[in-house]
Amino acid sequence: MKETEYTYAVAYMRTLENKMLTAQELDTLLMSDSVSAAVKLLTDKGYGRNLTGSESVDVLLKSELEKVWSEAREACPEGAPLDVLLYQNDFHNLKTILKSVITDTEWRTLVLKPCIADPEEIAAAIKAADFGGLPAFIREACEKAYRIIAETHDGQMAEVYIDKACLEQMKIRADKEKSEFLSGWVDLNILIADMKTAARAVGRNKDFIKGAMVSEPGVDPQRLTEAALISKQAVCDAISEMGYPQAAELLSESFSAFEMWCDNKKMEYIKKAKLLCFGFEPILAFLIGKEYELQAVRIILSGKLNGVPAEIIKERLRDMYV
């Protein structure tokens, strides 16, 4: 697909960018007197366009994300590779539904949308142990994760496998598009996922850690695996040797500080697309940026609901797209 075919979509996304929350507006949201006052600020900015006003914060944010995705799909030409960003929703839904079916609990309020695979079809496939009707990108992962649970009763191993399968499918889709930007985005996600795996898996057995790693250029899964078998400090040293000393330093302080570095690293990457006028890259960057905005709003509103001081909430916020 020619880059010029996205000219209209890019121009339209720019208009939506102008409606995103600025840093000043996030500060206003943070300093609002109550959750209801904060929600009023959001609705004034266009959130919850089709809602009645009685829905929960979660419904408000989900509605905003679905609205933005609907607008992006309508603006883009057919065949735009937007689905690569939805794989994470689909594989999250797979984990949620698999766990819920096994434990016989409700899952419908826990799935993420928009998504590609119908959650109802995933649930039906797991209940019947018949996976042939699922979309190809998630079929094998669903069947294998089900077998892991059935044969080993190890839910954590199943979740680790699903997370890895998600990244592998994102990589396949990105490589198919032959987009340097998209491939770089997926590679960054893989790098960060492998570093997080090593940090979380300190003390676990070698087979578990090695099985969770996704090998890609720029990632040394063997080095990270060996480090995780030793100590957290060894993992920090390995990450520093890979060229990320700041990430290593923050990980030595706390995992939450390291996670913030990871999120900000991703934001730093997608901001490069703001300078582009053609191709689907600015559209992908906008959608990722919007997800960051919604994450920030969720952190603020959740903090207010739980009585967390504003200064503590602010410390948890990541860099924003606008």
FIVO-822021 format. One record per atom (N, C-alpha, C, O, CB): x, y, z; residue in three letters. Coordinates in steps of 0.02 Angstrom, whole numbers, plus 50000, padded with zeros to 5 digits. Glycine has a CB too. Example, Ala and Ser with C-alpha at 12.3 -4.5 7.8 and 13.67 -1.06 7.14 Angstrom:
506604971650390ALA506154977550390ALA506604983550390ALA507124983450423ALA505654977650452ALA506424988850354SER506844994750357SER506455000250394SER506705005750402SER507044997050286SER
//
This chain:
500424994050000MET500005000050000MET500445006350000MET500915006850039MET499525000050061MET500295011049956LYS500695017149951LYS500595021650012LYS500045022150039LYS500515020849887LYS501135024950032GLU501105029350091GLU500605034950080GLU500275037250127GLU501795032250106GLU500545037350017THR500095042950003THR499355041150014THR498935045550020THR500195045549932THR499205034650016GLU498515032550027GLU498275034150097GLU497685033850112GLU498445025050013GLU498745035750141TYR498575037350210TYR498535044950222TYR498455047050279TYR499085034250257TYR498585048850170THR498605056150178THR497995058750216THR498065062650264THR498645059550110THR497405056550196TYR496795058850230TYR496775056450302TYR496625060350348TYR496165056350193TYR496945050050312ALA496925047250380ALA497405050850427ALA497245052250484ALA497095039750379ALA498015052350402VAL498505055950443VAL498245062850461VAL498295064950518VAL499175056450406VAL497955066350412ALA497685073050424ALA497125072750477ALA497075077050520ALA497425076250359ALA496715067550472TYR496165066850520TYR496425065250589TYR496165067850639TYR495675061350497TYR496945061050593MET497235059550658MET497535065750691MET497525066550752MET497775054150651MET497795070250649ARG498065076550676ARG497515080650710ARG497635083850761ARG498395080650620ARG496915080450682THR496365084050714THR496185080850781THR496005084350829THR495745084250668THR496225074250785LEU496085070750847LEU496645072050899LEU496505072450959LEU496005063250835LEU497265072650875GLU497815074250920GLU497695080850956GLU497845081651015GLU498485074650881GLU497405085650919ASN497265092250948ASN496745091951004ASN496685096651043ASN497035097050894ASN496385086351008LYS495875085651060LYS496125081551119LYS495765080651169LYS495255082251030LYS496745079151114MET497015075151169MET497165079551230MET497255085551223MET497655071551147MET497195076551287LEU497325080251349LEU498045082651351LEU498515078751339LEU497165075951411LEU498135088951365THR498805091751372THR499065090451443THR498685088351487THR498815099351356THR499705091851454ALA499985091051521ALA499625095651571ALA499505093751628ALA500745092651520ALA499455101651549GLN499105106351592GLN498405103651610GLN498185104351667GLN499045113251559GLN498065100651561GLU497405097951575GLU497435091851621GLU496995090851662GLU497055096051509GLU497955087951615LEU498045082351661LEU498165084851732LEU497925081951780LEU498625077951639LEU498545090351738ASP498655093451804ASP497995095851833ASP497865095051893ASP499155099251800ASP497575098851792THR496915101251814THR496495095351837THR496145095751888THR496555105051758THR496525089951799LEU496165083851817LEU496415081251884LEU496025079251927LEU496245078451762LEU497065081251892LEU497375078751953LEU497165082952014LEU497065080152068LEU498135078851946LEU497105089452005MET496955093952061MET496215095052072MET496025098952116MET497295100452050MET495785091852032SER495065092652040SER494845090252109SER495165085952140SER494685088751985SER494295093152133ASP494075091952202ASP493815084852214ASP493865082352271ASP493535096752220ASP493555081552163SER493245074952172SER493265071052107SER493435073752054SER492525075652198SER493095064652112VAL493065060552052VAL492525063152005VAL492635063351944VAL492925053152070VAL491955065152032SER491415067651989SER491625073951953SER491445075051895SER490785068952031SER492005078351987ALA492255084451955ALA492755082651900ALA492765085851847ALA492575089152006ALA493165077651913ALA493645075451862ALA493295072451801ALA493485073851744ALA494135070151892ALA492775068551814VAL492395065551759VAL492055071051718VAL492005070551657VAL491875060451785VAL491815076251752LYS491505081851717LYS492005085151670LYS491825087051614LYS491225087051767LYS492625085951692LEU493145088751649LEU493255084451587LEU493355087051532LEU493805089451688LEU493235077951597LEU493335073351541LEU492765073551491LEU492865073551431LEU493425066251567LEU492155073751517THR491575073951471THR491565080551433THR491335080751375THR490925073051510THR491795085851464ASP491845092251429ASP492355091951372ASP492305095751323ASP492045097851478ASP492845087451378LYS493345086451325LYS493125081451272LYS493505079951225LYS494005084151357LYS492515078751280GLY492255074151230GLY492245066851250GLY492005062651211GLY492655074751169GLY492485065351310TYR492445058451333TYR491715056351343TYR491305060451362TYR492845057551398TYR491575050051331GLY490905047451344GLY490375050651302GLY489825052251326GLY490735048451416GLY490525051651239ARG490065055251194ARG489375052051192ARG488865055651188ARG490355055451124ARG489345045351194ASN488695042051187ASN488445038851252ASN488005034551251ASN488755036651134ASN488725041051308LEU488525038151372LEU488005042451406LEU487915048351389LEU489135037251418LEU487655039451455THR487115042951488THR487335047051547THR486975051551569THR486595038051509THR487925045651575GLY488165049351633GLY488155045351697GLY488425047451748GLY487755055451642GLY487845039451694SER487795035251755SER488285029451754SER488315025651802SER487085032651762SER488675028751701GLU489145023151695GLU489755024151739GLU489895029651764GLU489355022251623GLU490125018751749SER490715018851791SER491295022051753SER491275023051693SER490905011751813SER491825023551791VAL492435026251761VAL492705021451710VAL492935023451656VAL492965027751815VAL492685014951726ASP492955009851680ASP492575010051614ASP492885009651561ASP492905002951711ASP491925010651616VAL491525010951555VAL491685017251516VAL491725017151455VAL490765010651572VAL491785022751552LEU491955029151520LEU492595028551479LEU492615030751422LEU492025034651573LEU493115025451508LEU493755024951475LEU493725019951418LEU494015021051365LEU494295022951524LEU493385014351428LYS493305009451374LYS492935012451315LYS493105011151257LYS492945003251400LYS492425016351330SER492035019551277SER492455024351237SER492395024651176SER491435023151307SER492895028051271GLU493325032851236GLU493815029151190GLU493935031451134GLU493705037051287GLU494095023651213LEU494575019851172LEU494225016951111LEU494485017351056LEU494905014251214LEU493635014051121GLU493275011251064GLU493075016551014GLU493075015350954GLU492645007551089GLU492895022451038LYS492715028050994LYS493305030050950LYS493225030950889LYS492465034051034LYS493885030750980VAL494475032750943VAL494665027550891VAL494845029250835VAL495065033950991VAL494625021150910TRP494785015850863TRP494295015750805TRP494485014550747TRP494795009050898TRP493665016850820SER493165017150767SER493315022650717SER493255021750656SER492455018150796SER493515028450743GLU493685034050699GLU494295032550657GLU494325034450598GLU493785040350740GLU494795029250687ALA495405027650650ALA495265022650595ALA495515023350539ALA495935024750698ALA494855017750609ARG494685012750558ARG494295015850500ARG494415014150442ARG494275007150588ARG493845020350516GLU493455023650463GLU493895028050419GLU493775028650359GLU492895027750494GLU494405031050449ALA494835035750412ALA495355032050369ALA495565034650317ALA495185040350459ALA495555026150390CYS496095022550355CYS495835018650295CYS495265016350295CYS496445017850403CYS496255017850245PRO496075013450188PRO496045006250210PRO496355004350260PRO496575014350130PRO495695002150174GLU495634995050190GLU496324991750187GLU496714993050142GLU495134991550142GLU496454987550235GLY497094984050237GLY497624987350280GLY498184984850284GLY497364983350169GLY497464992950312ALA497934996250356ALA498114991550414ALA497664988450443ALA497645003050383ALA498754991050431PRO498974986150482PRO498844988250554PRO499294987650596PRO499704984650473PRO498254990850568LEU498114993050636LEU498034987150684LEU498124987950744LEU497474997250637LEU497884981250655ASP497754975550699ASP498344973550741ASP498254970250792ASP497534969850658ASP498954975350720VAL499534973350759VAL499514976250830VAL499784973350877VAL500184975650724VAL499174982050838LEU499114985050904LEU498574981650946LEU498564982451007LEU498964992450897LEU498124977950913LEU497584974750949LEU497764967750973LEU497404964751013LEU496974974350906LEU498324965050949TYR498514958350970TYR498584957951046TYR498404952851076TYR499164956350937TYR498834963251077GLN498914963151149GLN498244962651185GLN498194959351237GLN499294969351173GLN497724965851158ASN497054965051186ASN496794957951178ASN496514955051224ASN496564969951152ASN496904955051119ASP496664948251105ASP497004943151151ASP496664938751179ASP496794946451033ASP497654943751160PHE498004938851201PHE497864940051276PHE497874935351315PHE498764939051188PHE497744946251295HIS497504947551363HIS496834944151373HIS496714941051425HIS497444955251377HIS496384944851324ASN495734941651330ASN495794934151334ASN495414930951371ASN495294943651270ASN496254931251296LEU496364924051300LEU496554921951371LEU496274917151397LEU496904921851250LEU497014925551402LYS497214923851470LYS496624924451518LYS496514920151560LYS497794928451493LYS496244929851511THR495674931151555THR495144925751547THR494894923151597THR495374937951541THR494974924151486ILE494444919251473ILE494654912251493ILE494264908451522ILE494234919351398ILE495284910451478LEU495524903751497LEU495484902851572LEU495254897651596LEU496254902751473LEU495714907751609LYS495704907351682LYS494984906851707LYS494824902951752LYS496054913351714LYS494534910951678SER493844911151700SER493474904651685SER493074902251725SER493484916951669SER493594901751626VAL493274895551608VAL493504889851654VAL493094885851677VAL493414893651534VAL494144889651668ILE494424884451712ILE494134885051783ILE493994879951815ILE495184884951714ILE494054891251807THR493804892351875THR493054893551878THR492774894651932THR494164898251906THR492724893251820ASP492004894151816ASP491784900851846ASP491324901251887ASP491644888551852ASP492124906251824THR491944912951846THR491784917251785THR491944915451728THR492524916151887THR491474922951796GLU491254927351742GLU491854931251713GLU492294933451751GLU490714932251768GLU491874931951648TRP492434935351614TRP492224941351572TRP492644945351552TRP492804930351571TRP491574941951557ARG491354946751506ARG491504954051523ARG491624958051478ARG490614946051495ARG491524955751587THR491674962651606THR492434963851609THR492644969451621THR491364964251674THR492834958651599LEU493564959251607LEU493934959451541LEU494534961051541LEU493814953451648LEU493604958051486VAL493954957951421VAL494064965051396VAL493704969651414VAL493564953751369VAL494574965651353LEU494744972151324LEU494474972751253LEU494504967951215LEU495504973251325LEU494234978551237LYS494004980051169LYS494274986951150LYS494384991151193LYS493224979751163LYS494384987951084PRO494244983451028PRO494724977651026PRO495264977851055PRO494264987350962PRO494514972450991CYS494934966450983CYS494764963350915CYS494274965250883CYS494824961351041CYS495154958550895ILE495054955250831ILE494644948850839ILE494134947950806ILE495724953750796ILE494874944550884ALA494524938250897ALA493924939450942ALA493984942950993ALA495004933050928ALA493354936650925ASP492744937350965ASP492844933651032ASP492964927651031ASP492124934550927ASP492804937151088PRO492894933851153PRO492414928051164PRO492594923051196PRO492804938851209PRO491804928651138GLU491324923151146GLU491574916951109GLU491474911351134GLU490634925251119GLU491884917851052GLU492144912151014GLU492734908951050GLU492814902851050GLU492344914350943GLU493154913151081ILE493714910451120ILE493444906151178ILE493694900651190ILE494164916151148ILE492944908751213ALA492654905051270ALA492344898451246ALA492434893351278ALA492124909351306ALA491984898651191ALA491664892651164ALA492194887451144ALA492104881451155ALA491214894351104ALA492744889751114ALA493274885251092ALA493594881751152ALA493734875751150ALA493804889151051ALA493714885651205ILE494034882751265ILE493564877751298ILE493784872351319ILE494224888351315ILE492924879351304LYS492444874851335LYS492364868351297LYS492284862951327LYS491764878351341LYS492404868751230ALA492324862851188ALA492984859451173ALA493004853951144ALA491974864651124ALA493554862751192ALA494224860251174ALA494274859251099ALA494574854351076ALA494384853751211ALA493974863751061ASP493974863450988ASP494164870450963ASP493774875150968ASP493264861250959ASP494764871150936PHE495054877650922PHE495084879350847PHE495334884550827PHE495744878050951PHE494824874850806GLY494884875650733GLY494544881750705GLY494744884150652GLY494614869650700GLY494034884350738GLY493654889950712GLY493934896750731GLY493674901950709GLY492954889550736GLY494464896950771LEU494754903350793LEU495194906250738LEU495444902650696LEU495164902350858LEU495284912950739PRO495744916050691PRO496444913050696PRO496654911150751PRO495784923650703PRO496794912550640ALA497424908950638ALA497944911850686ALA498334908050715ALA497704909150568ALA497944918550695PHE498474921550736PHE498444919650809PHE498944920250845PHE498444929050730PHE497864917250832ILE497794915650904ILE497614908350916ILE497594906150973ILE497264920150935ILE497494904650863ARG497254897750869ARG497744893250906ARG497564889950954ARG497104894950800ARG498364893250883GLU498864888750912GLU499004890550985GLU499084886151027GLU499524889050872GLU499034897151000ALA499164899351068ALA498604897051115ALA498724894951171ALA499234906851071ALA497994897651091CYS497414895651132CYS497434888151147CYS497324886051204CYS496754897551097CYS497574884151095GLU497594876951105GLU498164874851151GLU498064870751196GLU497654873351037GLU498754877651139LYS499324875651180LYS499254877851252LYS499414874051298LYS499964878451150LYS499004883951263ALA498904886351332ALA498394881851368ALA498474880351427ALA498664893651332ALA497874879851332TYR497374875351361TYR497694868651380TYR497564865951434TYR496794874051310TYR498134866051336ARG498474859651351ARG498934860351411ARG498984855751452ARG498874857351289ARG499274866051418ILE499714867151475ILE499314866851540ILE499524863551589ILE500064873951469ILE498744870151540ILE498314870051600ILE498064863051614ILE498084860651671ILE497714874851592ILE497834859551562ALA497544852951570ALA498054847851594ALA497904843451635ALA497234850551505ALA498674848451569GLU499174843351584GLU499614844951645GLU499834840351680GLU499614842551524GLU499734851351658THR500184853251712THR499844856951769THR500114857451824THR500744857451686THR499244859551756HIS498884863651805HIS499294869751827HIS499204872351882HIS498694859451867HIS499744872051783ASP500184877651798ASP499924883851761ASP500094884951703ASP500914876151778ASP499514887851795GLY499224893851764GLY499744898951746GLY499674902451695GLY498724896851810GLY500264899551787GLN500774904551772GLN501154902751708GLN501324907051668GLN501264905151831GLN501304896351699MET501644894251639MET501224895651577MET501484897651526MET501824886751643MET500574894551583ALA500114895851527ALA500114903351510ALA500124905151451ALA499404893551543ALA500104907551561GLU500104914851549GLU500754917051517GLU500754921251471GLU499994918551615GLU501314914351540VAL501964916051511VAL501984914051437VAL502234917751396VAL502534912651550VAL501714908251422TYR501704905951353TYR501274910651310TYR501474912351254TYR501444898751348TYR500704912651336ILE500254917051298ILE500594923851284ILE500544926551229ILE499594918151335ILE500924926551335ASP501274932951325ASP501814932351271ASP501884936851230ASP501604935251392ASP502174926951271LYS502694925851221LYS502384925051152LYS502634927951103LYS503114919651238LYS501844921251147ALA501504920251083ALA501244926851055ALA501254927850994ALA500934915351091ALA501014931251098CYS500774937851076CYS501334941751042CYS501234944350987CYS500504941751135CYS501914942051073LEU502474945751045LEU502714942550979LEU502894946150932LEU503054945951094LEU502704936050976GLU502904932650915GLU502434934150857GLU502644935050801GLU502954925150926GLU501784934450872GLN501294936050820GLN501354943350798GLN501264944950739GLN500594934650844GLN501484947750846MET501604954750828MET502204955450781MET502194959450734MET501704959050891MET502724951550795LYS503324951750754LYS503184949250683LYS503414952250635LYS503884947650786LYS502814943850678ILE502634941150612ILE502254946250572ILE502384947250513ILE502224934650620ILE501774949550605ARG501354954550570ARG501764960550550ARG501674963150495ARG500764956750615ARG502214962750593ALA502624968550578ALA503104967150520ALA503184971250476ALA503024970750640ALA503404961250520ASP503864959350467ASP503504959050400ASP503794960650348ASP504204952650483ASP502884956950401LYS502494956450339LYS502394963250307LYS502354963850246LYS501814953250354LYS502344968450348GLU502224975250322GLU502864978450296GLU502834983450260GLU501924979550376GLU503434975650314LYS504084978450292LYS504144985850310LYS504384989950271LYS504174977550216LYS503914987450371SER503954994350396SER504494994650450SER504454991250501SER503264996650425SER504984998850439GLU505524999650488GLU505255002150554GLU505474999950608GLU506065004350461GLU504785006850551PHE504505009650612PHE504125004350652PHE504215003650712PHE504035015450596PHE503695000550618LEU503294995550652LEU503724989950680LEU503614987650736LEU502764992750604LEU504214987650640SER504664982450664SER505064984850724SER505184981050772SER505144980150608SER505284991150722GLY505644994050779GLY505224994350841GLY505464993150896GLY505895000850762GLY504584995950833TRP504124996250889TRP504044989350921TRP504074988750983TRP503444998950866TRP503944984350880VAL503854977550907VAL504504975150939VAL504484971950992VAL503634972750851VAL505074976550908ASP505714974450937ASP505824977651005ASP506084974551051ASP506294976250890ASP505614983951012LEU505684987351076LEU505244984051129LEU505454983151186LEU505494994851070LEU504634982051109ASN504194978551155ASN504494971851177ASN504424969851235ASN503514977451123ASN504814968451130ILE505134962051146ILE505714963051194ILE505794959351243ILE505364958451082ILE506124967951179LEU506694969551223LEU506454970851294LEU506724967951342LEU507084975551196LEU505964975051301ILE505714976851367ILE505394970851402ILE505484969751462ILE505204982551362ILE505024966851364ALA504714960851392ALA505234956051419ALA505144953151473ALA504274957351340ALA505784955051381ASP506304950451404ASP506664953151466ASP506834949351511ASP506814949351348ASP506784959651469MET507094962551528MET506634961851589MET506874960251643MET507264969951517MET505984962951579LYS505514962151635LYS505474954851657LYS505434953451717LYS504814964551614LYS505494950251609THR505474943151627THR506064941351671THR505984937851721THR505464938851564THR506654943551651ALA507254942051690ALA507204944951760ALA507384941651809ALA507874944851655ALA506954951151765ALA506904954351830ALA506404950951876ALA506504950451936ALA506714961651822ALA505854948551847ARG505334945451887ARG505484938151904ARG505234935451953ARG504664945851850ARG505904934951861ALA506004927751868ALA506624925851907ALA506824920051905ALA506034924751800ALA506924930551942VAL507524929051982VAL507354923352031VAL506874923752070VAL507774935352020VAL507764918152028GLY507644912452073GLY507234906952043GLY507194901552072GLY507314914852134GLY506914908051984ARG506534902751952ARG507014898051916ARG507604899551908ARG506024905751902ARG506754892251895ASN507184887351861ASN507334889551790ASN506974893551760ASN506854880451861ASN507874886851763LYS508134889051698LYS507634887751642LYS507554892051598LYS508784885451682LYS507304882051642ASP506824880451588ASP506254885451586ASP506034887451532ASP506554873351596ASP506004887451644PHE505454892251647PHE505684898951618PHE505334901851576PHE505214893151719PHE506264901351639ILE506504907951617ILE506654907751541ILE506444912251505ILE507134909951656ILE507004902751520LYS507184902151449LYS506564901651405LYS506544904551351LYS507634896151438LYS506064898051429GLY505444897251390GLY505044903651384GLY504634904351338GLY505014892051421GLY505164908451429ALA504794914751427ALA505114920051383ALA504804924951365ALA504714917451497ALA505754918951366MET506124923951327MET505934923651253MET505794918351226MET506874922851336MET505954929651221VAL505824930151150VAL506464932951118VAL506644938651130VAL505204934651134VAL506794928951078SER507434930951050SER507344935250987SER507024933050939SER507854924751033SER507624941250988GLU507604945750932GLU508264949750929GLU508614949950979GLU506994950650936GLU508424952750872PRO509034956850868PRO509054962150922PRO508554965550934PRO509084960250799PRO509624962850955GLY509694967751009GLY509544964951077GLY509654968251128GLY509254973550995GLY509274958851079VAL509114955651143VAL509574949651152VAL509704945851106VAL508364953451144VAL509834948951213ASP510264943251228ASP509904938951281ASP510054939551340ASP510974945551254ASP509434934751259PRO509044930951308PRO509464926051349PRO509314924851408PRO508504927051272PRO509994923351320GLN510424918851358GLN510764922451415GLN510804919851471GLN510944915651312GLN511014928551401ARG511344932451453ARG510844934251508ARG511014933851567ARG511654938951423ARG510244936251489LEU509734938051539LEU509514931951579LEU509404932451639LEU509124941251504LEU509454926251546THR509264920151581THR509784918151633THR509614916551690THR509164914351532THR510414918351613GLU510954916651659GLU510964921451719GLU511094919451775GLU511634916751623GLU510844927851705ALA510844932851759ALA510274931551808ALA510364932151869ALA510794939951729ALA509684929851781ALA509094928651823ALA509204922651869ALA508894922251922ALA508474927651781ALA509634918051849LEU509774912251890LEU510224913951950LEU510304910051996LEU510094906851848LEU510524920051946ILE510994922051999ILE510674926852049ILE510594925052108ILE511614925451967ILE510484932752027SER510204937752073SER509924943652034SER510034944251973SER510744940152123SER509564947952069LYS509304953952039LYS509874958552016LYS509824961651963LYS508854957752088LYS510404958952055GLN510974963152036GLN511294960651972GLN511514964551931GLN511484963352093GLN511314954051964ALA511594951251903ALA511174953151843ALA511434954451788ALA511654943551908ALA510514953451852VAL510064955651798VAL510194963051782VAL510224964951723VAL509324954651818VAL510284967051833CYS510434974151823CYS511094974951783CYS511134979051738CYS510494977951891CYS511584970951801ASP512224971251766ASP512144969351693ASP512444972351648ASP512744966651801ASP511744964151680ALA511634961851611ALA511284967151570ALA511464968351512ALA511224955351611ALA510784970451599ILE510424975751564ILE510884981651549ILE510854984551495ILE509814978051606ILE511314983351596SER511794988751585SER512274987051529SER512424991251487SER512184990151650SER512504980851528GLU512974978551475GLU512644978551406GLU512984979051356GLU513234971651492GLU511984977851405MET511614977951341MET511534984951314MET511274985951259MET510944974651350MET511754989951353GLY511714996851330GLY511185001051362GLY511005006351337GLY511604996851258GLY510914998751420TYR510385002451453TYR510555003551527TYR510215000951571TYR509704998751447TYR511085007351541PRO511295008351610PRO510775011951653PRO510725010451713PRO511945012251611PRO510395016551623GLN509895020151663GLN509345015351685GLN509105015551742GLN509585025951622GLN509135010851640ALA508635005851658ALA508885001451714ALA508514999751760ALA508445001551596ALA509524999451709ALA509824995251761ALA509844998751828ALA509694995751880ALA510534993151740ALA510015005051827GLU510055008951890GLU509365009551923GLU509295008751983GLU510345015951877GLU508855010851881LEU508175011451908LEU507915004751934LEU507575004551984LEU507705014251854LEU508084999251899LEU507874992751922LEU508174991051989LEU507864987852031LEU508054987351870LEU508794993152000SER509124991952064SER508774995652121SER508794993552178SER509874994052061SER508435001352103GLU508065005152153GLU507385001852167GLU507225000452225GLU507965012352130GLU507005000752114SER506344997552122SER506074995452054SER506254998352002SER505845002452156SER505654990452055PHE505364988051992PHE504884993251963PHE504834993851902PHE504994981352002PHE504534996952005SER504065002051980SER504435007651944SER504195010151893SER503655004952038SER505025009551969ALA505425014651934ALA505665011951867ALA505685015651818ALA506035016751978ALA505855005651865PHE506065002551803PHE505485002251753PHE505585003551694PHE506334995451816PHE504895000551777GLU504305000251733GLU504155007051703GLU503955007551644GLU503694997751771GLU504245012351742MET504135019051715MET504635020551659MET504455023551608MET504185024251771MET505255018551669TRP505765019451617TRP505545015851553TRP505615018551499TRP506455016951641TRP505295009751560CYS505075005751503CYS504515009351465CYS504535009851403CYS504834998851525CYS504025011851501ASP503465015351469ASP503705021751435ASP503485023351379ASP502915016951520ASP504135025451468ASN504385031651439ASN504825030351378ASN504845034351331ASN504775035651491ASN505175024751378LYS505585022751321LYS505135021451260LYS505315023351204LYS506005016451337LYS504585018351271LYS504105017151217LYS503825023751190LYS503755024651130LYS503535012451241LYS503655028251237MET503385034751215MET503905038651176MET503735041751126MET503155038751276MET504525038451197GLU505065041751161GLU505105039151089GLU505235042951042GLU505745040651197GLU504985032751081TYR505025029751014TYR504455032150970TYR504575034250913TYR505015022051020TYR503835031850994ILE503275033450950ILE503235040850934ILE502935042750883ILE502625031250982ILE503525045150975LYS503505052250960LYS503875053950896LYS503765059250867LYS503805056251018LYS504315049450873LYS504665050550810LYS504175051050752LYS504305054650703LYS505165044950797LYS503615047650757ALA503125047450702ALA502725053850697ALA502385055050647ALA502665041650711ALA502755058150749LYS502375064350746LYS502635068950691LYS502265073450669LYS502405067950813LYS503245067950670LEU503545072250619LEU503395069850548LEU503555073350500LEU504295072550629LEU503075063950542LEU502935061150477LEU502255063350452LEU501785064350491LEU502965053550479LEU502195064150386CYS501565066450356CYS501235061050313CYS500655061650295CYS501685072550313CYS501605055750298PHE501335050450255PHE501425043650289PHE501805042950337PHE501685050550186PHE501065038650262GLY501115031950290GLY500675030950351GLY500365035650376GLY501835030450307GLY500645024650374PHE500205023150431PHE500545024250498PHE500225023750550PHE499975016050426PHE501205025850498GLU501575026650560GLU501265031950607GLU501195030650666GLU502285028450545GLU501085037950581PRO500775042950626PRO500115040650656PRO499935042650711PRO500665049450589PRO499765036350620ILE499125033850645ILE499235028950702ILE498905029250753ILE498715030450588ILE499725024350693LEU499895019750746LEU500135023550808LEU499955021950864LEU500425014850723LEU500565028650796ALA500835032550852ALA500275036050890ALA500275036150952ALA501345037650826ALA499795038850854PHE499235042150887PHE498835037250930PHE498665038750987PHE498765045350836PHE498695031250904LEU498305026350941LEU498675024051004LEU498375023151057LEU498145020350897LEU499335023150998ILE499725021351057ILE499735027151107ILE499665026051167ILE500455019551036ILE499815033251081GLY499805039151124GLY499145039851160GLY499135041951218GLY499945045351083GLY498595038251127LYS497935038751158LYS497875033651214LYS497575035051266LYS497385037651106LYS498155027651205GLU498145022651258GLU498525025151319GLU498325023851376GLU498425016051233GLU499085028651307TYR499465031451363TYR499045036751399TYR499045037151461TYR500125034551337TYR498685040851361GLU498255045851392GLU497735042551437GLU497625044751493GLU497915050151338GLU497415037351412LEU496905033851450LEU497195030551512LEU496885030251565LEU496545028651407LEU497815028051505GLN498155025151563GLN498265030451617GLN498175029151676GLN498835021951542GLN498475036451596ALA498585041951643ALA497935043851677ALA497915045051738ALA498885047951607ALA497395044251638VAL496745046051666VAL496525040751717VAL496265042451770VAL496215046751611VAL496635034451700ARG496445029051745ARG496835029451811ARG496555028551865ARG496555022151712ARG497485030851806ILE497895031551866ILE497645037251910ILE497595036551971ILE498635032751847ILE497475042851879ILE497225048651917ILE496565047151950ILE496475048352010ILE497155054751871ILE496085044451912LEU495425043151940LEU495445037551992LEU495105038052043LEU494935041251884LEU495835032451980SER495895027052030SER496215029652094SER496005027752149SER496315021152001SER496715033952086GLY497025036852145GLY496535040952185GLY496535040652247GLY497615041152124GLY496125044952151LYS495635049052186LYS495115044752221LYS494905046252277LYS495295053752137LYS494905039352187LEU494405034852217LEU494665031752281LEU494285030252327LEU494205029452168LEU495325030652284ASN495625027352342ASN495965032152390ASN496315030052437ASN496135022252318ASN495855038652380GLY496115043552427GLY496865044452425GLY497165046552475GLY495915041752495GLY497185043052369VAL497915043852363VAL498075051252353VAL497755054452311VAL498195039552303VAL498555054052389PRO498735061052382PRO498945062652310PRO499235058452275PRO499295062952431PRO498795068852288ALA498945070852220ALA499685070252202ALA499855068352146ALA498715077952208ALA500125071852250GLU500835071552235GLU501075064352223GLU501535063152185GLU501235074752292GLU500755059552257ILE500925052552247ILE500675050152179ILE501025046552143ILE500625048052304ILE500065052252162ILE499785050352096ILE500235053152041ILE500375049651992ILE499065053152089ILE500455059252048LYS500865062451996LYS501515058651984LYS501765058451928LYS501005069652014LYS501785055852037GLU502415052052031GLU502325045751988GLU502815043151961GLU502675050152100GLU501715043451982ARG501585037351944ARG501435038651870ARG501405033951831ARG500995033651975ARG501355044951851LEU501175046551782LEU501775046051736LEU502335047851755LEU500875053551779LEU501655043651675ARG502175043051625ARG502195049051579ARG501765053551583ARG502065036651584ARG502705049251536ASP502725054451485ASP502135053751439ASP501905048151426ASP503385054151445ASP501875059451413MET501295059351370MET501475060851298MET502015063451283MET500775064351395MET501015059251253TYR501125060051181TYR501085067351160TYR501435069351113TYR500615055951142TYR500665071251194VAL500605078351176VAL500865082651233VAL500855088751229VAL499865080251160VAL
//
